[in-house]
Amino acid sequence: MRLYDIIEKKRDKKILSKEEIEYVITNMVNGNIPDYQISSLIMAIYLNGMNDDELTYLTDAMANSGDTMNLEELFGNTI
């Protein structure tokens, strides 16, 4: 998978898959993607938007990209 292809796909108003979005977030967090490529993807997303599935995949990928804390003991089950 190449980031260039993901940017091109979003530029062309196509829907990104869960795997593509996870690839972007994982590699961005690990520092494997240059800033200018992330900027290009963000511009394509800004111009063409994201559908509900893409937003869900992005949110999940971001939430799972780092350490998480279980606060259930403090606040109980919030769901």
N, C-alpha and C positions, 0 to 999 in steps of 0.2 A: 504494500500500500504506500502511495506517495501523497504527501500533502498537496503538491501541485495539482494532482487529479481531483482532490477533494475541493480545493479552491475553485477549480474550473467547473466542477459539477454545480457548486452553489452559485457561481457566477451565471451559469446557464439556467438558473431557476429550477434545478432538480432537487429532489429530496435526499438528504443525507441519511445513511443508515445508522443504526445504533453502533455498529462496529467502527464506522468512520468517525463518529463523534467521540467515541471512547479512545480511539487512536489519537485524535487531536489533543484531547485533554491529558491523556497519559504522557504523551511526548512533550507537551508544553510544560507540564509540571516538572518533568525530568530534565528540562533545559535542552532538549534535542531539536527544538524548532526555533529558527531565528525570528526575532521580533517582526521583521518586515513581512514574513509569511503569515504570521498570526494577524498582523494588520490587514493584509490582503483578504484573509478569510472573514475578518470582522466587517470589512467594507462590503463584501459580497452578501453577508448576512444582513447588514443594515439595509442595503438596497433591495434585497429580495425577500427578506423576512424568513421566519421559520414556522413550520406548522406545529400543531400541538404535540405530535409524536417526537419531533426533533427537540422541542423545548423540554419534554420529559426526559429524553435521553441525555441532553446536555445537563440538566439539573442533577440527574442521578450520577453522571460521570463526575461532575464537580463535587458532589457530596461525598463520593467514594474515593476522591483523589488524595485524601490526606487522612490524618488521624481523626477518629471520631470519639466522642465521649458519651457514655450512657448516663443521663441525668435522671433516670427513672426514680432513683432513691430519693432525690431532692424534691422532684415535682410530681411523682407518680406517673402513671401511664397517661400520656397526653393524646393518644389516638382514640 
